[in-house]
């Protein structure tokens, strides 16, 4: 239903003219960081993308409309949390539209909205995946299914390290999702650069990635591509320290009875508390790094289509 999709005019023109556009999610604003860091981060993400030659399109559901390209005031509304904003994945979109509610979009939902608008590049922090203990809980993020079916390239710092990384990689392989290590042979582990899980594909430039996207979608091979972009070395968190913090946060989550879509926000917030806020700074730096790379890929891809 076209009336449910509202694209900011400058973004609409850019898409029609084939200019580079990069989508940004809104869950990272509402559920990923505290205020005012979330507001500052969201605005800086847009600024980084635009400094590197692309147009930023932060996406959310506001008053029952999928809005492609939020205004600064709308971003602040989500960041402050004074009005109810629900965390929204694929299953939640029609519910929020029908009831004219507000929703902050996850990776999966942002991919859907970006695809509807004709945006092919999306920058985020890390994707969801197979939760630890999923062999008994069957808790697997909808992000993986969306990557299997939706034609959007997701630039991330890998899979959130609170998850089961080997199982998530197995699911991505089964679903035929290309996982590309950017200048690395190993899967980045969100807060750390990673040196344990080998990635089968490596590309070393935005131009190479743009060529891969053109080949994939030009052949009619539907589905997304996951770019695994390691956190900058200067901002990487010590692996042993972050692993201990994650272990403690997982125990606390179980004791507090947290489940479902509340798990990821709970764990990220708890890890921030355990690390005295240092994990939040790492999170912010990796998001900025992904925005820069996504903008460069978007510019290269725009030259090829």
C-alpha angles and dihedrals in degrees: 000000000000093000089066092059117075116184119191108246098242090049092048091053092046092052092047091050094046095246119155114272128176123201122219127197126232102211089079086061099045103031107013104061139020124251129293095018090059093056093046091047094048093051093045091051089058091046093051092051092049093046087058095053105266135101119248120225115188108195132208142139112256123180091342098312129110101231117202105198115018123214119237089256091053091049089051091050090057093042096053094050094210090133122050112268116179124210103246132200129167096291093051099053100084091043093054092044093049093049093039093236133151121258136182108214126233123214091273095048093044090053090053093049094044091050091050089054095045097250114145103184126066129178121203140149105253134330128245120246144150110347120226108268092024090138086077103024098039087218106161124157119247086228089083094054090048092051087054095054113021123080100231129116111226117205110202144149087252126266119339105267092226086076136073099272100188093050091047091053090050091053092048090051092049091051092049096243113157110230109199122196108214106220089334139092093204134069111257111233100214101247091033134042094241129226105184111066115062119221115215094215131050130180125180106198141042088239092059091049091049089052091052092050092050091050094047098048093034089061091051093249100153124211139064136288124229117215112200106206115180120231110257111273093239091057100039115121120231106266097221091051096048092045090056091049091050091049091052092046092051091053091048091049091054092047091049092050096238116165144156122019092348092070100082097047090046094050095046091049093045092049089051089054094047093049094045092245096306094114089057091058090051089049092052094048094051091049091053090049091053093049091055093050093044091053091051092049091047091053092049092046092049089059091057102050 
